[in-house]
Amino acid sequence: MGRPIRSAGERLRAKKRALVLGPAYREAAFFLGRWIRAPHRIAAVAPASRHLARAMAKEIDPGAEGVVVELGGGTGAITRALLATGLPPNRLIIVERDHEMCRVLRDRFPEVRVVRGDARELAALMRRNGVEKAVSVVSSLPLLSMTGQLRRAIVDEAFALLGSAGTMVQYTYGLRSPVQRDIHGLTGELRGRVWRNLPPATVWRYRRK
Ligand SMILES: C[S@@+](CC[C@H](N)C(=O)[O-])C[C@H]1O[C@@H](n2cnc3c(N)ncnc32)[C@H](O)[C@@H]1O
């Protein structure tokens, strides 16, 4: 049997699909490649879906004064959604440990400051960048795959940076809160479940008691 004959309309639609899906596929393949190299450091096989990214971004107030710090920017799925809220790019700072991810983020979001470093040294990294306080910390870090000690250190660093009213937003694939609220003196709320993500995730928001 020969190749099916496609109409001009079908060909155009296929072309459009390739254009739309192309970058998304490339992003997914790149992300998967980083995960294959260092599964425990990246901790997800795919970037956050746009549904999850939107659910995270909904938790910030783009008009509030101060900077928003994103932890674990990856390929920028959450970054894109944060900027789509109207948050000015110069009020967003991304902290990412993986150098290849940093390169992608700088390419994609040239107006956003991307700091390569480890979130366990967040306060020092921010001081070096002239930032003393943040209004929100939006984290995709794989907290539940970390040791308890590292997880506690990162949450302490995040709240050292946040003022008394500041919030930390975190997604997780786990069933329980990824932050132990009692040991940090925090309240935490489950803000949403996102089924349309691989795997489904929940969004939590924390603030000081
Ligand atoms: C699950 S991926 C999330 C990426 C992206 N935000 C998303 O939702 O698609 C976690 C990201 O956190 C980064 N990461 C892991 N541990 C980190 C740490 N201690 N400090 C900074 N970045 C870290 C990884 O390199 C990876 O890009």
The ligand as a Tripos MOL2 file, in Angstrom:
@<TRIPOS>MOLECULE
LIG
   27    29     1     0     0
SMALL
NO_CHARGES

@<TRIPOS>ATOM
      1 C1         11.6490   18.2200   39.8810 C.3       1 LIG1
      2 S1         12.7360   19.3180   39.0050 S.3       1 LIG1
      3 C2         11.6190   20.6990   38.7720 C.3       1 LIG1
      4 C3         11.9540   21.5620   37.5860 C.3       1 LIG1
      5 C4         10.9020   22.6010   37.1830 C.3       1 LIG1
      6 N1         10.7170   23.6450   38.1620 N.3       1 LIG1
      7 C5          9.5720   21.9460   36.8950 C.2       1 LIG1
      8 O1          8.7080   21.9880   37.7720 O.co2     1 LIG1
      9 O2          9.4240   21.3960   35.8090 O.co2     1 LIG1
     10 C6         13.7740   19.8390   40.3460 C.3       1 LIG1
     11 C7         14.8460   20.8470   39.9790 C.3       1 LIG1
     12 O3         15.4960   21.2360   41.1820 O.3       1 LIG1
     13 C8         16.8900   21.2950   40.9630 C.3       1 LIG1
     14 N2         17.5170   21.0660   42.2780 N.ar      1 LIG1
     15 C9         17.5120   19.9100   42.9970 C.ar      1 LIG1
     16 N3         18.1210   20.0980   44.1740 N.ar      1 LIG1
     17 C10        18.5250   21.3960   44.2190 C.ar      1 LIG1
     18 C11        19.1850   22.1880   45.1840 C.ar      1 LIG1
     19 N4         19.5730   21.6750   46.3520 N.pl3     1 LIG1
     20 N5         19.4040   23.4920   44.9170 N.ar      1 LIG1
     21 C12        19.0030   24.0440   43.7230 C.ar      1 LIG1
     22 N6         18.3700   23.3310   42.7520 N.ar      1 LIG1
     23 C13        18.1390   22.0260   42.9970 C.ar      1 LIG1
     24 C14        17.1550   20.1930   39.9350 C.3       1 LIG1
     25 O4         18.3690   20.4320   39.2380 O.3       1 LIG1
     26 C15        15.9200   20.2950   39.0610 C.3       1 LIG1
     27 O5         16.1140   21.2020   38.0040 O.3       1 LIG1
@<TRIPOS>BOND
     1     1     2 1
     2     2     3 1
     3     2    10 1
     4     3     4 1
     5     4     5 1
     6     5     6 1
     7     5     7 1
     8     7     8 2
     9     7     9 1
    10    10    11 1
    11    11    12 1
    12    11    26 1
    13    12    13 1
    14    13    14 1
    15    13    24 1
    16    14    15 ar
    17    14    23 ar
    18    15    16 ar
    19    16    17 ar
    20    17    18 ar
    21    17    23 ar
    22    18    19 1
    23    18    20 ar
    24    20    21 ar
    25    21    22 ar
    26    22    23 ar
    27    24    25 1
    28    24    26 1
    29    26    27 1
@<TRIPOS>SUBSTRUCTURE
     1 LIG1         1 GROUP 0 **** ****
